[in-house]
Amino acid sequence: MLSKNNPIQRDQLEMVALDQLVPQEHLVRKMEAALDFTFIYELVKDVYSEVGRPSIDPVILIKLTFIQYTFGIRSMRQTIAEVETNMAYRWFLGYGFHDKVPHFSTFGKNYERRFKDTDLFEQIFYRILKTAADKKLISAEHVFIDSTHVKASANKHKFEKKVVRKETRAYQEKLQEEINLDREDHGKKPFPPDKFDKEESKEIKESTTDPESGYYVKDERTKQFAYSFHAASDRNGFVLGTIVTPGNTHDSLILEPLVEQVIEKVGKPKAVAADAAYKTPAITKFLMENEMTPALPYTRPRTKDGFFRKYDYVYDEFYDCYLCPAGEILKYSTTTKEGYREYKSPKHICATCPFLAQCTESKDHQKVVTRHIWQEYVEETDHLRHKQEVKEIYAKRKETIERVFADAKEKHGMRWTTLRGLKKLSMQAMLTFAALNLKKMANWTWRSPVMA
């Protein structure tokens, strides 16, 4: 039967407290119960003056950002508009029905004047992480690392081409030292310092809108200026650390500083899991020498179809040579300044070999096989990959760090950014992941009141 609600109660007067209008299971109640935000006063006391006009409460400023990043609101302007009418948000801020909400530019002005060159947001992130650890919610013996691209607030058609110096890898000095030792062991002269110091350059596209972003190409349809948000999580999905770089920075360059950040702030993990982009000699060496088990995937050989795979050439560690499928020896030739040993086949024998067409397309009929001086660490990682415990650790990636990025993009507005510059993007990363950690901690520790 069709019924109509004829009486309109829009002008009805009620005697009601704000607390009664916020549902008992609302997330803001859980967040308020999970974390005492008054610790912020101690963090910001040095950036506020003792004289002058009273400021906006810094706790309210930070809570406003948590509302924005926890509920995936696009901007501070929209956040303020939501606070005007949302009773739960007012309750979380400690405002009454008629309290005036700050102007949307207030946080931006405070950021520029007080917070811009401080580590405030990093301290907030780690305070939430410590609170979760005190509640026994962190399980950091296994760490999962990955990165995701966040579209920059920049027009991809507005750029300048520039020639810049290639990034220096953190392990470069150690690699150069071991290259020269390897060459000396093989009777070769070490490279002079200027051979390594010679600057290598590359051409890049630099945005005229946001010069600190990086041009990122994934496929023919995905070409844009972006930032890379690198993050490490534990097995429970809590984010343990984050680093923001331009979008054209390779993932493998950031694993070492990110793991060191986790070691410093949380503790050394027993195992580190990551995808194929991180499976490099330098990374496997770093993890193993620091007694952390690498949980990395199988990577397919990149040889052309119809040709022998690299594993068809067997390395003899004792004699330091390779054996080809025809049984011929590929002897050591040299070690390059990139750290690769070259093993070359005898030309006169290869020229008449029945397998030549499957072996090489070289005009002089010589097969060259390369091997990094740290290749044994990659091979050991491949052996570990078959262990059941390592398989189980790697399988958790999709449930941990990949889910963190999925939630951050779908629910917390991390798919794009309205901010520009590495400092502001680092702030966004810290606040987004702090909001994710606080939300998880709040839900896991919530005990709703017992009704009388």
C-alpha positions in Angstrom: 0.0 0.0 0.0 1.4 3.4 -1.0 1.9 5.7 2.0 3.0 9.3 2.2 4.8 11.1 4.9 2.6 14.2 5.0 3.8 16.0 8.2 6.9 18.0 7.5 9.1 18.3 10.6 11.7 20.7 9.3 11.0 23.4 11.9 10.6 21.0 14.8 12.6 22.1 17.9 14.6 19.5 19.8 16.7 19.5 23.0 19.6 17.4 21.8 23.3 17.1 22.6 25.8 16.9 19.7 27.1 13.6 21.1 23.7 12.0 20.6 23.9 12.7 16.8 27.1 10.8 16.3 26.5 7.0 15.8 28.2 4.9 18.4 30.1 2.9 15.7 31.2 5.9 13.7 34.9 5.9 12.7 35.6 9.3 14.4 34.6 7.8 17.8 37.1 4.9 17.2 39.8 7.3 16.2 39.3 9.5 19.2 39.4 6.5 21.5 42.5 5.0 19.8 44.8 8.1 19.9 45.3 11.0 22.3 46.0 13.9 20.0 47.3 16.2 22.7 50.9 15.0 21.9 50.8 17.5 19.0 51.1 20.4 21.4 54.6 19.3 22.4 55.6 18.8 18.8 54.6 22.3 17.6 55.4 24.5 20.7 58.7 25.7 19.1 57.0 27.1 16.0 54.5 29.2 17.8 55.2 32.6 19.4 54.5 33.5 23.0 53.1 36.9 22.0 50.5 38.1 19.6 47.0 37.1 18.6 45.8 33.6 19.8 46.2 31.0 17.1 43.9 28.3 15.8 44.4 25.2 18.1 47.1 23.1 16.3 45.3 19.9 17.3 42.3 21.1 15.3 44.5 21.9 12.3 46.0 18.4 12.4 42.6 16.8 13.0 41.2 18.6 9.9 43.9 17.0 7.8 43.0 13.6 9.3 39.4 14.1 8.3 40.5 15.0 4.8 42.9 12.0 4.3 40.9 9.4 6.3 37.6 10.1 4.4 39.2 10.8 1.0 38.0 14.4 0.7 39.5 16.1 -2.4 40.7 19.3 -0.8 40.9 21.3 2.4 38.2 23.7 0.9 35.8 20.7 0.5 36.8 19.4 4.0 35.8 22.7 5.6 32.5 22.6 3.7 31.9 19.1 5.0 32.7 20.1 8.6 30.1 22.9 8.4 27.3 20.4 8.1 28.7 17.0 9.3 28.0 16.6 13.0 30.4 13.7 13.4 33.3 15.8 12.1 32.3 18.6 14.4 32.3 16.2 17.3 35.8 14.9 16.3 37.1 18.5 16.3 35.4 19.3 19.6 33.2 22.0 18.0 29.6 22.7 19.1 26.6 23.4 16.8 27.4 27.0 16.4 31.2 27.2 16.7 32.7 28.9 13.7 34.8 26.6 11.5 38.2 27.9 10.3 38.6 29.2 6.8 39.9 26.6 4.3 43.1 28.6 3.8 44.1 28.4 7.4 45.9 25.1 7.2 47.8 26.3 4.0 48.9 29.5 5.7 50.1 27.6 8.8 51.9 25.1 6.7 53.8 27.8 4.9 54.6 29.8 8.0 55.2 27.1 10.6 55.2 23.5 9.3 56.9 23.6 5.9 60.5 23.0 6.9 59.8 20.8 9.9 59.5 17.1 10.4 56.0 17.5 12.1 54.1 15.1 9.8 56.9 12.5 10.0 56.7 12.7 13.8 52.9 12.3 13.8 53.3 9.3 11.5 55.8 7.6 13.8 53.8 8.5 16.9 50.8 6.7 15.6 53.0 3.8 14.6 54.5 3.6 18.1 51.0 3.7 19.6 50.1 0.7 17.4 53.3 -1.1 18.4 52.5 -0.5 22.1 49.1 -2.1 21.6 50.9 -5.2 20.1 49.4 -4.6 16.6 52.7 -4.3 14.7 54.3 -7.5 13.3 57.5 -6.3 11.6 59.5 -9.5 11.3 58.5 -9.6 7.6 58.5 -6.4 5.6 56.8 -5.9 2.3 58.0 -3.2 -0.1 56.5 -1.7 -3.2 55.8 1.7 -4.9 52.9 3.3 -6.7 52.6 6.3 -9.0 50.5 9.3 -8.1 49.5 11.5 -10.9 51.1 15.0 -10.5 49.1 18.2 -10.8 50.8 19.0 -14.0 49.9 19.2 -17.7 51.8 16.4 -19.5 52.0 18.5 -22.7 53.9 21.4 -21.0 57.5 20.4 -20.5 61.1 21.2 -21.5 63.7 18.7 -22.5 66.8 18.8 -20.4 70.1 16.9 -20.2 70.8 15.9 -16.6 73.3 13.8 -14.8 72.3 10.2 -14.0 71.6 9.4 -10.4 74.5 8.1 -8.3 73.6 4.8 -6.7 74.1 4.5 -3.0 76.3 1.4 -3.4 78.4 2.9 -6.3 81.6 3.4 -4.2 81.5 -0.2 -2.9 80.8 -1.5 -6.4 83.8 0.4 -7.9 86.1 -0.9 -5.2 85.0 -4.5 -5.8 85.2 -4.1 -9.6 88.9 -3.1 -9.3 89.6 -6.0 -6.9 88.0 -8.4 -9.4 90.0 -7.0 -12.3 93.2 -7.4 -10.3 92.3 -11.0 -9.4 92.0 -11.7 -13.1 95.3 -10.1 -14.0 93.7 -6.9 -15.4 94.6 -3.3 -14.6 92.2 -1.5 -12.2 90.2 1.3 -13.6 91.5 4.8 -12.8 89.2 7.0 -10.7 88.4 9.2 -13.6 87.0 6.2 -15.5 84.2 5.9 -12.8 83.9 9.7 -12.2 83.1 10.4 -15.8 79.6 12.0 -15.6 76.9 10.0 -17.5 73.9 12.1 -18.6 70.5 11.5 -19.9 67.8 13.5 -21.5 64.6 14.0 -19.6 61.3 15.8 -19.9 60.9 18.4 -17.1 57.4 19.8 -16.4 57.1 23.5 -16.5 54.1 23.3 -14.1 55.7 21.0 -11.4 59.5 20.7 -12.1 60.0 18.3 -9.2 57.7 15.6 -10.7 59.0 13.0 -13.1 57.8 11.9 -16.6 56.4 8.4 -16.3 55.7 6.0 -19.2 53.9 2.8 -18.5 52.5 2.0 -21.9 51.3 3.8 -25.0 48.3 5.2 -23.2 49.8 6.0 -19.8 52.3 8.8 -20.2 52.2 11.5 -17.5 54.1 13.5 -14.9 53.9 11.7 -11.6 55.4 11.0 -8.2 56.4 7.6 -6.8 55.2 6.8 -3.3 57.5 4.1 -2.0 56.3 2.3 1.2 57.0 -0.6 3.5 54.4 -2.5 5.4 54.3 -5.3 8.0 52.2 -8.5 7.6 49.2 -6.8 9.3 49.1 -4.0 6.7 50.5 -1.2 8.9 52.8 1.1 6.9 56.2 1.2 8.5 57.9 3.9 6.4 57.6 5.9 3.2 59.8 7.8 0.7 58.5 10.0 -2.1 60.5 10.5 -5.3 59.9 11.8 -8.8 57.9 9.3 -11.0 60.9 8.5 -13.2 63.0 7.1 -10.3 63.5 3.3 -10.5 62.1 1.3 -7.6 65.4 -0.6 -7.0 67.2 2.7 -6.0 64.9 3.3 -3.0 64.7 -0.2 -1.4 68.0 0.2 0.6 67.2 3.7 2.1 63.6 2.5 2.8 64.7 -0.6 4.6 67.3 1.4 6.6 64.5 3.8 7.6 62.4 0.8 8.9 65.5 -0.6 10.8 66.1 2.8 12.4 62.5 3.5 13.4 60.9 0.0 13.9 63.6 -2.6 14.0 65.4 -5.0 11.7 63.1 -7.4 9.8 64.0 -11.1 9.3 62.7 -11.1 5.7 62.0 -8.5 3.0 59.5 -9.3 0.2 59.3 -7.2 -3.0 58.4 -7.7 -6.7 60.6 -8.4 -9.7 61.7 -4.8 -10.1 63.8 -5.1 -6.9 65.6 -8.4 -7.9 69.0 -6.9 -8.6 72.5 -8.0 -7.5 72.9 -4.9 -5.3 69.6 -5.4 -3.5 70.1 -9.2 -2.9 73.6 -8.5 -1.6 72.4 -5.7 0.7 69.7 -7.9 2.2 71.8 -11.0 2.7 74.8 -9.2 4.1 72.5 -7.6 6.7 71.0 -11.1 7.5 67.6 -10.4 6.0 66.0 -13.1 3.8 65.0 -11.8 0.4 61.6 -13.1 -0.7 61.6 -12.2 -4.4 59.8 -13.8 -7.4 60.9 -15.8 -10.4 61.9 -13.7 -13.4 61.7 -15.0 -16.9 64.7 -14.9 -19.2 64.6 -12.1 -21.7 66.2 -14.0 -24.6 64.7 -13.9 -28.0 62.5 -16.8 -29.1 64.5 -19.5 -30.8 67.7 -18.8 -28.9 69.3 -20.6 -26.0 68.4 -19.2 -22.6 71.1 -17.9 -20.3 70.6 -20.9 -18.0 71.6 -23.2 -20.9 75.1 -21.9 -20.4 76.5 -23.5 -17.2 78.8 -21.5 -14.9 81.8 -23.4 -13.5 82.7 -21.6 -10.3 85.9 -23.5 -9.7 87.4 -22.7 -13.1 85.5 -19.4 -13.5 84.2 -20.1 -17.0 81.0 -21.0 -18.8 80.1 -24.2 -20.7 77.9 -23.7 -23.8 75.3 -26.3 -24.9 77.8 -27.7 -27.4 80.4 -28.3 -24.6 82.8 -25.5 -25.5 84.4 -23.2 -22.9 83.6 -19.5 -22.7 86.7 -18.0 -21.0 86.8 -14.8 -18.8 87.7 -11.8 -20.9 87.2 -8.6 -18.8 85.2 -6.9 -16.1 83.3 -3.8 -17.2 82.9 -0.6 -15.2 79.3 -1.5 -14.7 80.4 -4.6 -12.7 79.8 -7.3 -15.3 82.3 -10.0 -16.1 82.4 -11.0 -19.8 83.0 -14.6 -20.9 83.7 -15.1 -24.6 83.6 -18.2 -26.8 86.4 -19.1 -29.3 85.4 -17.6 -32.7 87.0 -20.2 -34.9 85.1 -23.1 -33.3 81.8 -21.2 -33.1 81.9 -20.4 -36.8 81.3 -24.1 -37.7 79.1 -25.0 -34.7 75.7 -26.6 -35.7 74.0 -24.6 -32.8 75.3 -21.2 -34.0 71.9 -20.0 -35.2 70.5 -20.7 -31.7 73.4 -19.2 -29.9 74.3 -15.8 -31.4 73.7 -13.3 -34.2 77.2 -11.8 -33.8 79.0 -11.1 -37.1 82.3 -12.5 -35.8 80.5 -15.7 -34.6 81.4 -15.0 -30.9 79.1 -15.6 -28.0 79.5 -13.3 -25.0 77.9 -14.2 -21.7 77.9 -11.6 -18.9 77.8 -12.2 -15.1 77.6 -9.6 -12.4 80.3 -9.8 -9.8 77.5 -10.0 -7.2 75.5 -12.6 -9.2 75.9 -15.3 -6.5 73.5 -13.3 -4.3 70.8 -13.4 -7.0 71.4 -17.2 -7.5 71.1 -17.8 -3.8 67.8 -15.7 -3.8 66.5 -18.0 -6.5 67.3 -21.1 -4.4 65.6 -19.5 -1.4 62.5 -18.9 -3.5 61.7 -22.6 -3.5 61.5 -22.8 0.3 58.0 -23.1 1.6 58.4 -20.4 4.2 59.7 -17.9 1.6 56.9 -18.8 -0.7 54.4 -18.0 2.1 56.1 -14.7 2.8 56.0 -13.6 -0.8 52.4 -14.7 -1.2 51.5 -12.2 1.6 52.5 -9.2 -0.7 49.1 -9.1 -2.3 47.4 -9.0 1.1 49.7 -6.4 2.6 51.5 -3.7 0.6 49.3 -4.1 -2.6 46.2 -3.8 -0.5 47.6 -0.7 1.3 48.0 1.1 -2.1 44.6 -0.1 -3.3 42.9 1.3 -0.2 44.9 4.5 -0.3 43.9 5.1 -4.0 40.3 4.0 -3.8 39.3 5.4 -0.4 41.8 8.0 0.6 42.4 10.1 -2.5 45.9 9.0 -3.4 45.2 8.4 -7.0 46.1 12.0 -7.9 47.3 15.1 -6.1 46.5 18.8 -6.0 49.8 19.6 -4.4 53.1 20.4 -6.1 56.7 19.8 -5.0 58.5 16.9 -3.1 58.0 18.5 0.3 54.2 18.8 -0.1 53.9 15.4 -1.6 56.0 13.9 1.3 53.5 15.6 3.6 50.6 14.0 1.7 52.2 10.5 1.8 52.9 10.8 5.6 49.3 12.0 6.3 47.7 9.4 4.0 49.6 6.5 5.5 49.2 7.9 9.0 45.4 8.0 8.4 45.5 4.4 7.1 47.4 3.3 10.2 45.2 5.2 12.6 42.0 3.9 10.9 43.3 0.3 11.2 44.4 0.7 14.8 41.1 2.4 15.6 39.0 -0.4 14.1 41.1 -3.2 15.7 41.1 -1.7 19.2 37.5 -0.4 19.3 35.2 -1.6 22.1 31.8 0.0 21.8 30.2 1.2 25.0 27.9 -1.3 26.8 24.4 0.1 26.7 22.4 0.1 30.0 
